């Protein structure tokens, strides 16, 4: 199917993340037809994915429908589809959804397709150590984390029980620290009275990173503060340890001397790295642009593709001035690209080269504990946690999402509950179920008590 031609300027946006969404909003009332193509029908507030994975929030609270967000923007059209090809010469984008293939023509293109998990050349780790980049990832991890305690309750020997009650988080950046902290909260507060054969307070949580500090981008002072807060939660921090193997019963790490250590753990979470999606390589091949180590496209100072001023590459897909792959960069670039297009349409002078305004970085450790870096100011503990709370509520899309999120935070942070602990059947034993693998050391179902 081929999209109909339009007499107005045609802007195509790929991706419904922060960059794509802010670009689409920035083009409201512009003299252009806007088409947003995304592989999912929702926008994703990715910084809170770990809270879906640990049962605090539902997926709907951080993933509102893109059509609902843009429904008042009459000049914007939303298409579901995985972009499989971009033809820079023909100025077309090909996307597929099920058996439907769509070709969309553009005059201006904004590519904000985001990033995916990087296993640093060991993609085989993905089966046993899922990342945290999508709603599917979060639900998969939630199933694995909650089910681990169920299997620990069923285990008949101490060694197997300990494996189920050990959680390894790979990557000590913000996502890894937040995941480790919330698994600790889950085991030490939420689940502590729910089991009869196990004491969930004995849960072991290991945070592993190949670098020599945690939250390295936050600076030495906050890194040290975060390390102390993690220690108070009983979380083991293993630094300068590279993961060299992952299987169904644990992982193997190697220090800088080459010595290897085995960590028995049935649940492994990968939060160690990201790389741009495959579209970045396709754009580089056609334009001659360079890619950085994370497969991100090295763009011009105005965020355009070299030799193609009509194509903007923004967010986690682009490489410019060593800007970090965070939501604020994508938001600001989305607005910038939209404004550049409006200026061209209106015959106004272009903006100066893009400059990222760093509004600061934040990461939670657990309830009432966080670290925050805002300009020259550094905060830790309760004050940083309050700042984190306010900022994240402000950036959630939709009044309803803000209200329900605050209510669920109150239940989780003030009380002990978790609103989202349901686990779909296909998530009960993770990917192993789909492969026909047997969960080791599990007793067979009793014939006297058939399941329904």
N, C-alpha and C positions, 0 to 999 in steps of 0.2 A: 504494500500500500504506500502511495506517495502523498505526502502532505500537499494541500492545495497552496498555490502560489499567492502571495499577498503583495499589494502595491505599497504597503507601508514597510518601513524598515523592520527586518525580522531578526530578533534576538533569541538565540537558543542558549539555555543554561543547562549544564549537565551536573546533576547532583542537587539533593534537597537538604544538605547539611547547612552549617552556619554560613559558609560562603555563598552557596547557591541561593539560600533563602533571603539573605540580606541583599544580594544583587537583585533578585526579583522584586523585593519591596522597594529598592532604590529606583526602580524603573516605573513605578506607579505614576500614571498620568503622562508618561513620556509618549512621544509620537512614534510608537513602535508596537509591534505585536510580539509578545514574550511567550516563549514556550519553554517550560521547565521539564526536563526528562530525568527520571530517577528510577533506580532499580527497586526502590521501596515506595509504598504510598504514603510514607510518613516522614516528617522531620525528626531527627534524633538529637536529644540533649545528651550528648555522649559523656560529659563529665560526671553524670549521675548513673551511668550504667552499672557501676559496682554495687549500687544500692538495690537495683533490680536483682542482681546476682546473689545478694545476701538477704533478700526477702523484705526489705524495708518498703520499697515502692513497687507499684505495678508498672508494666511496660507502657500502658496508656498514659501515665502521668508524665513520662519523659519523651513520648513519641506521638505527638498530636498529628492528625492527618494533614498532609500538605494542602490538599484541596480546601479544607476548612480554614486554614491560615490565610489562603489567598483568594477566598471566595468573593470578597468585596472588590477584588482587583480585576475588573472586567476585561482588561487587555491582556491578562495572563492565562495561559492554558497549561494544564498539568498532564503529562503523559507518563504512564508506567512503562518502563523498559530498561533493559540492560544495554548500554551503548556498546556495540561490537566493532564499530568502525567510524572513523572521522576522515573525510576526504577534504584536505585543505585546498586542493586545486578546484574541486567542484563545489566546495562550500556546502557539504552535506554531512549529516549525522545519521547513522543507521543504528536503530535500536530494536531489540526483540523482547517480546513479552509472550510467553507460551509459544504458540505457533504463529503469532502475528509479528511481521517485520514491518517497521515503519522507517521511511526515509524523510528526514526533515531538513529543509533548506534554511540557510542562515545568511545574514549580512554581517552580524556580529556574533561571536561565540564566547561564552564564559564557561570554562571547564573547571568544575569544582567537585570532582568525583571522589576526592578524599584519599584515604590510605587504608592499607590492610596490615595485618600482623606480619612482622618479619621474624623468621626463625634463624636468620643469619646463615642460610645455606643448609639448614637441617629441617626441611619441610616435613620430614617424617615425624617430627616431634608433635605436630599439630593434632594427631589422633589422640594422644594421651595428655596433651597440655594445651587445651583450647585458649585462645586469646580472648580479648574483650573489646570488640569493635562494633558489635551489632546487637540487636535485640535477641536474635537467635543465639549468639554467644552467651549473653547474660542468662537466658533461660536454661541453656545447656549447663552452665556452671552452677546455677541455683540447684538444678536437679542433682548434680554430682555432689555438691557440698552437703545438702540436706540428706541425701541418700547415704552418704558416708557414715553418718551417725546411726542410721537404721541398720546398716550392715555391721557396724561395731557392736550394736546391741545383740545381733544374732550370732556374732563370732563366738566360738567355743574355746579358743586358745588365746593367750595373752598377746602373742606375737602378731597374730592376724588383727586382733582388736587395735593394737597400737598402730598398725599400718593404716587402718581406716580412720583413726583419730589423729593422723599426722597430715598436715596440709602444707605444701610447698608453693610459695609464690615466687616466680622468677621475674626479677626486675624491681629495683628499688626506687623507681620514679614515683610520681604522684599516684598513678593507678595502682601500682604494686603496694605502696604503703597504705593506701586507703582500703584495698582488698584485705590485706593482712589484719589491719585494725578492726574491720567489720567481722571477719571470721572470729577474731578474739571476742568481740562483743557478743556474737551469736552463741559461742560456746560457753562463755563465762557468765552471761546474764540471761539470755532468752531461753536456752534449752536446759538450764541447770537442773530443773525439777521435772523434766519431761520423761526421763528414762529411768529404768530400774536396775539394769545390769551394768551400766557404765556411768562414770562421773565425767560429764562433758568438760569440767574444769581442768581435766588432765589432758585436754587437747594440746597437741604440739603444733606450733606454727613456725615455719622456717622461711625467712625472706632472704633470697639469694640474688646477688648481683656481681657481674664481672668487674665492675668499677670499684674504687676504693672508698666511696662514700654514698650515702643515701640522699635523695633529693638534691643532687649536685648543683642544679641550676638555681637553687634557693640561697646559696652561699654557705660558708663554713658555720656561721653562728646558728642558723636555722637547721642546718643538717645535724649539728650536734644536739640541738634541742629535740628534734624529731627522734633521734637515736635513743635519747633518754626516755622519751615518752613511750616508745615501742618497748623498751626494756621493762618499764613498769607494767606493761600489759603481758609480759612473759613471752614476747615474740623474739625468737632467735634471729639475729642478723648476721648473715655470712657474706662478707665482702671479699672482693678480689677472687671470686670463685666462678669459673665459667662452666656452664652446663654442657656436658659432652655426651650425655645419654639420658633418654627418658623411656620408660616402659610402663606396663600396667601396674607395677608394684613399687615404683619409685623413680629416682633420678640419680645420676652420677655427676659430680662436680669435680673440677680440676683447678688447683691453685696455680700460682705463677711459677712454682718450682716444678710443676708437672705431677705432683702428688694428687691422687684421686681418692674421693670419699663417696661412699654410697649413702643416700638418704632414703630409707624406706617410707613411702608415702603413696597412698592410693589416689589422692587428689592433688593434681598439679595445675596451677594457674599460670599462664604465660602473659606477663606484662612487660616484656623486656625490650621490644623494639617495634618500629613501624616502617613500612615502605610504601611508596606511591603505587596506586593501582596500575594495571597493565596499559591503560590508555596513555600514560606518560611516555612509555617507550614508543608507542605508535606516533605520538606527536613529535618526538625527538627525531625519529627516523625520517619523517616527511619534511621536517623543517631544518634539520641539521643542528638542532639545539643540543647542548650537552646535558647529561644527567649527572647528579651527584651520587654519593655512596648509597643514599636511600632511594635511588631511582627517581628522584624528583627532578623536574625540568628546570633548568637554569633560565630564568626569564629576564626580559629587559627591565630597566628601572621602573617602567610604568606597568609592569606585570604582564606585558604582552609577549607573545611567542616571537622569537627572532625571525624577521622577515615577514611576519604576519601581524600587522598592527590591529587587525580586526579580531584577533584571538587573544583572549585573556586567560591565563592559567593562574589559579589562586588557591589559597588554603594549603592543605597537606600535600598537594601535587607539585607545588612550585618551590624553587630554591632561589632565595634572594637575601643577600646581606646576612646570612646565618640566622634569619628569623626563626623562632621556634614553631613547632607544629602544634599550636594551641588555638583554641576557639577564637580568641580576640584577634589574632592575625587574620583568620578567615573572614570574620565579620567586617573588619576594617577594609580588607581588600575587596569584599563583595560590594560595599558601599562605594569604594573608589572606582571600581570597574564600571558600575552603573552610572556614576557621575561622569566618567570619561565619555561614555556612549552618549549620554544626554548632551554633553557639550558639543560633540561632533554633530549631532542632529540639529542643534540650535545655532551652529556656526560660531560657537564661542571658543576661546583659546583653551588648550588642554591644561590640565593640572600639572604642577611640578611632579617629579618622580615620587612614587609611593614611599612613605615613611611610616613605620609602625610606631604607634604610641603605646608603650608598655604600661598597662594599668595595674600590673602586679600579678603575682602568682599565689595560689593558695592550695593547701592540701590538708584534709582531715586525717587525724590519727585514729580517733575513736570519738565517742560522744564527749563533748565539752573539751576536746583536745584537738588542736590544729596548729599549723604554722602558716604565716602569711607574710609576703614580701610586697610592699606597695611603695614604689619610689625608693627614697632613702630609709623608709621606716620598716622595722622588722617586728612582728608580733608572734607570740606563741602562746599555747594554752587556751584558756577560756575566751580571752579577747579575740584571738585569731579565729576561734570557732564561731563566735557571734558574727564576725565580719564575713566569714565563709557562708553562713546561713543567709544573711541579708542579700549578699551578691547573687547567690544561686536562686533565691526566690525572685529577685528582680528580672533575671534573664530567662526564667521559665516562660514558655509561650502559653497565654491564655489564663484568664482569671480562675476558672474552675481548676486547672492544674495546680495553680499556686495554693488554692485553699486545701485541696485534698492532700497535696504534698506536705503542707505544714501540719495537718492533722496526723498524717502517718509518721512524720518526724516526732511529733509529741508522744505518740504511742511508743515509738522505738527508743527515743532518747530520754524521756522522763520516766516512762514505764519500762517494761521488759519485753513487750510483745513485738511481733513482726507480722505485718498485715498480709504478706504474700509468702505462704509456705506450701502452697499446693504444688505438686510435682506431677507433670504428665507422665503416663506410663512409659512412653518411649524414652524418657530421660532418666528412668530409675537406675539403670546401670551404664549409662553413657553409650558411646559408640560400640562398645563390645557386644551389646545386644544385637545390633544390626549386622554384626559380622558372624553371628552364630557362636561366639566365644562363650565359655562358661565362666561365671564369676567364681574364683577359687574359694574353697573352704566354706561354701554355703550349704547348709543342710537341705535335703530335698523336701518339697512340700508334703505336708501330712495328708494321708488319704482320709483321715477321720474328719478333717476340716477342709473340705474343698473350697477353692476360691471361686468367686463369681466373675 
